[in-house]
Structure formats: C-alpha cells, structure tokens
C-alpha cells in the first residue's frame, strides 16, 4: 500500500509541477500594457465616449464604430517611450475592392492623404499612425486622422 501511495504522491507532484510550469510560461510570454499604456488606453476611451462613440477594449487597444464602420485603435505593446498608436480600418476584398487594382494605386492613396493604405491577404488596411507621450496628443489629431481614413476609403472606392 505504501508503494502505491508513494507513486500517487509522485504523480501528483509531477502534475502540479507541470501546471505551475505552464502557468509561468504563459505569464512570461503574455504581454500586458505598461501602466502608462493602460492609462493612455483609458484616457482615449474617455475621449471617444465624450465624442459619442462607444469604444470597446481589446487585447491590442480599442474598437469603435463611426457611421456604421468599425475602426481600431492599436497601441503597440513594445513601444513604451514614446508610445506608438495606430488608427485603422480593415476592409475585406469583394466585388467593389479588387486587390490588384488597390495594389496598383497604393502610391496615389498614400500620397494624397496622411495615411497608409496597404494590402493584406484577405483585406486591405487604411492606417494613420503616430508616436506620442500622452493621450491629449492623440485627441488633438483624432478627428483629422478619422477624416483622412474616411477620405482615403472614398478614393479607394471610386
């Protein structure tokens, strides 16, 4: 009996060790926002709420809708001082949006507005990006960024 109890005890120790090891690996490799980045995200959330938008927190930033379209504010977890923020809209290819046509005209889209338009496998992205140290800098340019993304979308859609 003692031998069986000893085996069960060893197995339990191995299982417990494996669980603790996996937990530590997950903790080490999961990236969280720094205190400053989380504060930035909270302040941007407050600003968007005051603008009448309804932001939702996500792992990499925020998501909100404007005029029925979904936009994302992505906060780079690796850039801490200064912080790096992107305002983006992702659009899937369909009959209206041909990947080849968009790729041919990327320079025109990128030069006309202060945004980047680039192609991905199943969608294209319109993005306005900036480095900043505080939320007020983002709030100052938000309307312009959003307007430029909407204008670039109209140009792509012509």
Legacy VTK file of the C-alpha trace (Angstrom):
# vtk DataFile Version 3.0
C-alpha trace
ASCII
DATASET POLYDATA
POINTS 158 float
0.000 0.000 0.000
2.746 2.436 0.846
4.296 1.902 -2.575
1.005 2.837 -4.315
0.590 5.887 -2.105
4.147 6.942 -2.868
3.543 6.542 -6.637
0.321 8.578 -6.437
2.149 11.260 -4.475
4.948 11.404 -7.090
2.416 11.580 -9.925
0.569 14.393 -8.180
3.833 16.270 -7.726
4.629 15.872 -11.434
1.178 17.091 -12.428
1.381 20.037 -10.056
4.858 20.907 -11.326
3.647 20.741 -14.950
0.696 23.025 -14.187
2.905 25.543 -12.407
5.434 25.425 -15.234
2.748 26.091 -17.858
1.312 28.930 -15.787
4.747 30.566 -15.532
5.372 30.194 -19.254
2.047 31.857 -20.035
2.798 34.697 -17.598
6.256 35.289 -19.023
5.160 35.323 -22.658
1.913 37.212 -22.278
2.494 40.872 -22.890
0.500 43.367 -20.940
0.387 47.095 -21.242
2.644 49.128 -19.038
0.989 51.438 -16.515
1.447 54.379 -18.922
-0.004 52.460 -21.885
-3.027 51.354 -19.875
-3.529 54.945 -18.730
-3.322 56.073 -22.368
-5.934 53.499 -23.382
-8.247 54.618 -20.564
-7.885 58.296 -21.452
-8.544 57.609 -25.146
-11.593 55.551 -24.121
-12.909 58.516 -22.114
-12.276 60.866 -25.039
-14.104 58.605 -27.512
-17.071 58.329 -25.139
-17.258 62.140 -24.975
-17.293 62.162 -28.797
-20.388 59.945 -28.737
-18.535 56.822 -29.825
-18.800 53.562 -27.892
-15.273 52.109 -27.626
-14.683 48.500 -26.616
-11.408 47.395 -25.058
-9.453 44.709 -26.883
-6.143 42.974 -26.223
-4.274 45.328 -28.549
-6.222 48.550 -27.972
-9.758 49.684 -28.710
-12.527 49.094 -31.237
-15.312 51.548 -32.090
-17.841 52.293 -34.821
-18.318 55.518 -36.718
-21.071 55.866 -39.306
-21.577 52.089 -39.225
-17.940 51.234 -39.954
-15.569 49.553 -37.496
-12.276 51.223 -36.603
-9.440 50.053 -34.374
-7.017 51.959 -32.203
-3.987 49.748 -31.729
-1.427 50.532 -29.062
1.927 48.863 -29.677
2.866 46.948 -26.519
6.594 47.114 -27.316
6.862 50.886 -27.825
6.755 52.410 -24.367
8.569 55.760 -24.565
7.288 57.254 -26.743
4.203 55.112 -27.290
3.082 54.120 -30.793
-0.597 54.266 -31.740
-2.399 53.339 -34.967
-5.947 54.248 -36.006
-7.022 51.665 -38.586
-9.845 50.422 -40.716
-9.707 46.925 -42.233
-11.727 46.320 -45.435
-12.218 42.855 -46.944
-11.806 42.384 -50.672
-15.020 41.845 -52.603
-16.545 42.824 -55.945
-16.041 46.509 -55.122
-12.465 46.132 -53.912
-10.073 44.274 -56.168
-6.676 43.542 -54.613
-4.802 44.134 -57.879
-6.500 47.492 -58.527
-5.775 48.659 -54.996
-2.150 47.496 -55.204
-1.670 49.402 -58.486
-2.876 52.637 -56.912
-1.201 52.441 -53.495
1.123 55.381 -54.179
-1.806 57.605 -55.149
-3.676 56.735 -51.968
-0.632 57.122 -49.737
0.473 60.473 -51.206
-2.918 62.186 -51.265
-3.717 61.733 -47.575
-1.578 61.447 -44.454
-2.431 57.762 -44.140
-1.027 54.422 -45.236
-3.009 52.079 -47.441
-1.593 48.582 -47.720
-2.751 45.188 -48.891
-3.000 42.040 -46.831
-4.018 38.544 -47.903
-7.794 38.911 -47.466
-8.205 42.629 -46.850
-6.594 45.999 -47.200
-5.880 48.425 -44.385
-6.096 52.180 -44.127
-3.962 53.374 -41.238
-2.937 56.641 -39.571
-0.063 56.264 -37.123
1.789 58.360 -34.594
4.247 58.361 -31.715
3.017 60.097 -28.577
3.670 60.537 -24.897
0.169 61.433 -23.683
-3.455 60.983 -24.714
-4.030 64.682 -25.394
-1.729 64.382 -28.424
-3.948 61.637 -29.834
-7.122 63.559 -29.005
-5.748 66.587 -30.858
-5.323 64.690 -34.160
-8.131 62.127 -33.839
-10.708 63.997 -35.952
-8.136 64.664 -38.679
-6.955 61.037 -38.696
-10.508 59.728 -38.887
-11.376 62.189 -41.656
-8.299 61.184 -43.673
-9.089 57.483 -43.310
-12.675 58.093 -44.472
-11.440 60.207 -47.433
-8.898 57.563 -48.431
-11.672 54.953 -48.303
-13.806 57.074 -50.661
-10.867 57.395 -53.064
-10.231 53.635 -52.991
-13.947 53.024 -53.536
-14.095 55.187 -56.734
LINES 1 159
158 0 1 2 3 4 5 6 7 8 9 10 11 12 13 14 15 16 17 18 19 20 21 22 23 24 25 26 27 28 29 30 31 32 33 34 35 36 37 38 39 40 41 42 43 44 45 46 47 48 49 50 51 52 53 54 55 56 57 58 59 60 61 62 63 64 65 66 67 68 69 70 71 72 73 74 75 76 77 78 79 80 81 82 83 84 85 86 87 88 89 90 91 92 93 94 95 96 97 98 99 100 101 102 103 104 105 106 107 108 109 110 111 112 113 114 115 116 117 118 119 120 121 122 123 124 125 126 127 128 129 130 131 132 133 134 135 136 137 138 139 140 141 142 143 144 145 146 147 148 149 150 151 152 153 154 155 156 157
